[in-house]
Amino acid sequence: MAGWLTRRARGRPFVTLKLATSLDGCIATASGESRWITGPDARAHAHGERSRHESILVGRGTWEADRPALDVRLAGLEGRGPVRVVLSASHPHPLRSPDGEMSPDARGKGEGDPRHIASPTDISFLPGDHLLVEGGAATAAAFLRADLVDRLLLYRAPILLGGGMAALADIGLSSLAAAHGRWRLADARALGVDRLEVYERA
């Protein structure tokens, strides 16, 4: 019920932020190589998560660099791909019609060009009650900075990259004390050689 309740109480979808990192908190090597940090079991679990969300979002940098499919590649669930969304400040409010409703052409799933929003606060205009954010460090930080993340999926691979690309950019914390008490561990499990930790907003 979390998505339904969040939509009605806060006027936006329930937001899950997914991060796949090395043990030292990197999402890519220094050269930008990121496929694949985690193994097949973790990736399969992530695709299952995609199938549970109506929309999936990445940042403009990730979209232009990788052109990710953002689909569901699990047998029997291929048709459950979420609406693809790109966070890009150069596309102001294309989902918003004059009456404030979502544009009809924003309802497709995984086909054609992605939809665009200019700011994390524009997620109110996305379809459905669940949004999965799979963006890079800047996009992840933007959602955390805006206090719009309800759930964290942290997939951690048993590798060290050293000097790689950090998982997060600045999230606007003013002190170390402000970082504590924000998240509580809801689940933890092994996925093959990798580790999944699920955190919920405290």
SULLINFEN-V524633 format. One record per residue. N is the residue number from 1. RES is the residue in one letter. PSI is psi as a letter, one per 20 degrees, with the letter a starting at -180 (NA if undefined). D_FIRST is the distance of its C-alpha to the first C-alpha in whole Angstrom. Layout:
BEGIN
n-><N	N>
res-><RES	RES>
psi-><PSI	PSI>
d_first-><D_FIRST	D_FIRST>
END
This chain:
BEGIN
n-><1	2	3	4	5	6	7	8	9	10	11	12	13	14	15	16	17	18	19	20	21	22	23	24	25	26	27	28	29	30	31	32	33	34	35	36	37	38	39	40	41	42	43	44	45	46	47	48	49	50	51	52	53	54	55	56	57	58	59	60	61	62	63	64	65	66	67	68	69	70	71	72	73	74	75	76	77	78	79	80	81	82	83	84	85	86	87	88	89	90	91	92	93	94	95	96	97	98	99	100	101	102	103	104	105	106	107	108	109	110	111	112	113	114	115	116	117	118	119	120	121	122	123	124	125	126	127	128	129	130	131	132	133	134	135	136	137	138	139	140	141	142	143	144	145	146	147	148	149	150	151	152	153	154	155	156	157	158	159	160	161	162	163	164	165	166	167	168	169	170	171	172	173	174	175	176	177	178	179	180	181	182	183	184	185	186	187	188	189	190	191	192	193	194	195	196	197	198	199	200	201	202>
res-><M	A	G	W	L	T	R	R	A	R	G	R	P	F	V	T	L	K	L	A	T	S	L	D	G	C	I	A	T	A	S	G	E	S	R	W	I	T	G	P	D	A	R	A	H	A	H	G	E	R	S	R	H	E	S	I	L	V	G	R	G	T	W	E	A	D	R	P	A	L	D	V	R	L	A	G	L	E	G	R	G	P	V	R	V	V	L	S	A	S	H	P	H	P	L	R	S	P	D	G	E	M	S	P	D	A	R	G	K	G	E	G	D	P	R	H	I	A	S	P	T	D	I	S	F	L	P	G	D	H	L	L	V	E	G	G	A	A	T	A	A	A	F	L	R	A	D	L	V	D	R	L	L	L	Y	R	A	P	I	L	L	G	G	G	M	A	A	L	A	D	I	G	L	S	S	L	A	A	A	H	G	R	W	R	L	A	D	A	R	A	L	G	V	D	R	L	E	V	Y	E	R	A>
psi-><i	g	g	g	h	g	g	h	h	i	k	r	q	p	p	p	p	p	p	o	r	r	h	k	k	q	i	r	r	h	i	i	p	i	o	p	g	r	a	h	g	h	h	g	g	h	h	h	g	g	i	i	q	h	q	p	p	r	r	h	g	g	g	h	h	h	l	q	h	k	a	o	m	p	p	i	j	h	j	k	p	r	p	p	p	p	o	o	i	j	n	o	l	i	i	p	r	h	j	j	r	p	q	h	j	j	i	r	o	j	q	b	q	r	q	q	q	h	q	h	i	j	i	h	j	q	q	a	j	p	p	p	o	k	r	a	g	g	g	g	h	h	h	g	h	j	l	j	p	h	p	p	o	o	p	p	q	l	q	p	h	o	j	a	p	q	h	q	a	p	j	j	p	i	r	h	h	i	h	q	j	h	q	q	p	h	q	p	r	p	n	c	i	r	p	p	p	p	q	q	p	NA>
d_first-><0	4	6	5	6	8	10	11	12	14	15	14	12	10	13	14	18	20	23	26	29	32	33	34	31	33	31	34	38	40	41	38	37	34	34	33	32	30	31	29	27	25	25	24	21	20	21	18	16	17	16	13	13	14	17	19	21	25	27	31	33	31	31	34	35	33	32	29	28	24	24	23	26	24	26	24	22	24	23	19	21	19	20	23	23	26	26	30	31	34	32	31	28	29	25	26	28	30	28	25	23	22	26	26	27	24	22	24	22	25	28	31	30	27	26	27	26	28	26	22	22	22	19	18	20	18	16	13	10	11	14	16	19	22	25	28	29	29	26	24	26	26	22	22	25	23	20	18	16	13	14	17	18	22	24	28	31	34	36	38	38	40	41	38	35	33	29	29	31	31	28	30	30	33	34	33	32	29	28	27	24	21	20	19	19	16	18	21	23	26	26	30	32	29	26	23	21	17	17	14	15	17>
END
